[in-house]
């Protein structure tokens, strides 16, 4: 086994020993041409929604994000 593979194996073993496990997730590919348009489409739907519950949910989410300091 080469040095890099050995280091990776040891690192992963340490992570497992600390109680973690590897997880693979699938996320949208933001590089695809239609991704931006789909974001806009969904934003327009949310903006024109006449649902008070949805408005409240979105407003709370935006406020929490803004208040967390994690959004720049």
GIURNOR-V146008 format. One record per residue. RES is the residue in one letter. SS is DSSP state (H for helix, E for strand, C for the rest). PHI is phi as a letter, one per 20 degrees, with the letter a starting at -180 (* if undefined). PSI is psi as a letter, one per 30 degrees, with the letter a starting at -180 (NA if undefined). Layout:
BEGIN
((RES & SS & PHI & PSI) (RES & SS & PHI & PSI))
END
This chain:
BEGIN
((X & C & * & k) (X & C & f & l) (X & H & f & e) (X & H & f & e) (X & H & f & e) (X & H & f & e) (X & H & f & e) (X & H & f & e) (X & H & g & e) (X & H & f & e) (X & H & f & e) (X & H & f & e) (X & H & f & e) (X & H & f & e) (X & H & f & e) (X & H & f & e) (X & H & f & f) (X & C & e & g) (X & C & n & g) (X & C & e & l) (X & C & c & l) (X & C & f & k) (X & C & c & k) (X & C & d & k) (X & C & c & l) (X & C & d & k) (X & C & c & l) (X & C & g & k) (X & C & e & j) (X & C & f & f) (X & C & e & f) (X & C & f & k) (X & H & g & e) (X & H & e & f) (X & H & f & e) (X & H & f & e) (X & H & f & e) (X & H & f & e) (X & H & f & e) (X & H & f & e) (X & H & g & e) (X & H & f & e) (X & H & f & e) (X & H & f & e) (X & H & f & e) (X & H & f & e) (X & H & f & e) (X & H & e & g) (X & C & f & k) (X & C & d & g) (X & C & d & j) (X & H & g & e) (X & H & f & e) (X & H & f & e) (X & H & g & e) (X & H & f & e) (X & H & f & e) (X & H & f & e) (X & H & f & e) (X & H & f & e) (X & H & f & e) (X & H & f & e) (X & H & f & e) (X & H & f & e) (X & H & f & e) (X & H & f & e) (X & H & f & f) (X & H & f & f) (X & C & n & g) (X & C & e & f) (X & C & d & k) (X & C & d & NA))
END
